[in-house]
Amino acid sequence: MDQRLGTAFVLRPGGGRSIDLGNFEMLLKATSEETEGAFALLEAAEPPDFGPPIHIHRNAAEAFYVLEGEYHIFIDEQAYICPAGSFIYIPAGIRHGFRVGAVPSRKLNLYSPAAMVGYFDQLSAAIKRGDADPDRLDEIAKRHGMDVIGPVPEGYL
């Protein structure tokens, strides 16, 4: 059972609010409200070859911690192969993206200050309605301080 103790809280394994993104699920571990805006934390279990378009977060830094599998991380013009145990930090304003390796993989994403939860919630709603397309993605992204730079990879929407 998850416990909340005033502003402190404890989540047990598998705890957090689920966000359904069609071909995978994210678990929201910590929100802006729970961390007084300091950060948001999500856990993602993603299928092989999955990845978002190259993008920029204007208002938040993003960090990844690879729990299982392997991710290919793209930062500006550099590519990095990141197996389980890898930590990646990307300051706000830097072009980046990722691609899951050949096996299902799992990671934590931390956004500081807290950001992106609304993006994932709105993207989930668009996917469920069946109107998730590159234009809708761009609209949702801009609303949440993100600029989509590259084409939308097959399987993202």
C-alpha positions in Angstrom: 0.0 0.0 0.0 1.3 3.5 -0.9 1.5 5.9 2.0 1.4 9.7 2.1 2.7 11.3 5.2 1.9 15.1 5.0 4.2 16.1 2.1 6.4 13.0 2.3 5.2 9.9 0.6 6.2 6.3 -0.1 5.3 4.3 -3.3 5.6 0.6 -3.3 6.8 -1.4 -6.4 4.3 -0.8 -9.2 2.8 2.2 -7.4 1.8 5.4 -9.1 -0.9 6.5 -11.6 -0.9 4.7 -14.9 -0.8 6.7 -18.2 -1.8 4.5 -21.2 0.1 5.5 -24.3 -1.3 2.8 -26.6 1.6 0.4 -27.0 3.1 0.9 -23.6 2.3 2.3 -20.1 4.0 4.9 -17.9 3.6 5.1 -14.2 3.5 8.6 -12.7 5.7 8.4 -9.5 5.8 12.0 -8.4 4.0 15.2 -9.6 4.6 18.9 -9.4 2.0 19.1 -6.6 3.7 16.3 -4.6 7.2 17.8 -5.0 6.3 21.5 -4.7 7.3 21.9 -8.3 10.8 20.6 -7.9 10.5 17.6 -10.2 8.2 15.1 -11.9 9.2 11.4 -12.0 7.8 8.8 -14.4 8.6 5.1 -15.1 8.2 3.8 -18.6 8.3 0.2 -19.8 8.7 0.5 -23.6 8.7 -1.9 -26.5 11.7 -2.5 -28.8 12.5 0.2 -31.4 10.1 2.7 -29.8 11.1 6.3 -29.6 9.8 9.9 -29.8 10.7 12.4 -32.5 13.8 14.6 -31.8 12.6 17.4 -29.5 13.6 20.2 -27.2 12.2 20.9 -23.7 12.3 24.7 -23.3 11.4 24.9 -19.6 12.8 21.7 -17.9 15.9 19.6 -17.8 15.3 15.8 -18.4 17.2 12.9 -16.8 16.9 9.2 -17.7 18.0 6.3 -15.6 17.9 3.0 -17.5 16.5 0.2 -15.3 16.4 -2.7 -17.8 17.3 -3.2 -21.5 19.0 -0.7 -23.6 18.3 2.8 -25.0 20.0 4.7 -27.8 20.1 8.3 -26.7 20.6 11.1 -29.2 21.9 14.5 -27.9 22.4 17.1 -30.5 24.5 15.2 -33.1 25.8 12.6 -30.8 24.4 9.0 -30.3 25.0 7.0 -27.1 24.2 3.3 -26.4 23.0 3.2 -22.8 22.5 -0.2 -21.2 20.9 -0.8 -17.8 22.5 1.3 -15.1 23.2 4.3 -17.4 22.3 7.8 -16.3 21.7 10.6 -18.9 21.1 14.3 -18.1 19.9 16.7 -20.7 19.6 20.4 -19.8 16.6 22.5 -21.0 17.1 23.8 -24.5 19.1 20.8 -25.9 18.0 18.8 -28.9 17.5 15.1 -28.0 15.6 11.9 -28.4 15.9 8.2 -27.8 15.1 4.8 -29.3 14.6 1.6 -27.4 17.1 -1.1 -28.3 16.2 -4.6 -29.6 14.5 -5.8 -26.4 11.7 -4.3 -24.2 13.3 -1.8 -21.9 12.4 0.2 -18.8 13.6 3.6 -17.5 12.9 6.4 -15.1 12.4 9.9 -16.5 12.9 12.9 -14.2 11.9 16.4 -15.3 13.2 19.4 -13.2 11.5 21.6 -12.5 8.4 19.5 -12.7 7.0 19.2 -16.2 5.6 16.9 -18.9 2.9 15.1 -17.0 0.2 17.1 -18.8 1.8 16.3 -22.1 1.6 12.6 -21.5 -2.0 12.8 -20.1 -3.1 14.8 -23.2 -1.2 12.5 -25.6 -2.9 9.5 -24.0 -6.3 11.1 -24.4 -5.6 11.8 -28.1 -4.5 8.3 -28.7 -7.6 6.9 -27.0 -9.8 9.2 -29.1 -8.0 8.1 -32.3 -7.0 11.7 -33.3 -3.3 11.5 -32.4 -1.4 12.7 -35.5 1.7 14.9 -36.0 -0.2 18.1 -36.0 -2.0 17.2 -32.7 1.3 16.1 -31.2 2.9 19.4 -32.1 0.0 21.3 -30.6 0.2 19.3 -27.3 4.0 19.6 -27.2 4.0 23.4 -27.6 1.4 23.6 -24.8 3.8 21.9 -22.5 7.1 23.7 -23.3 8.3 21.2 -25.9 9.3 21.8 -29.5 9.1 18.7 -31.9 12.1 19.0 -34.2 12.2 15.7 -36.1 9.7 13.6 -37.9 7.4 11.4 -35.8 8.7 7.9 -35.9 6.4 5.0 -36.8 4.7 3.6 -33.7 5.0 6.7 -31.6 1.3 7.7 -32.1 
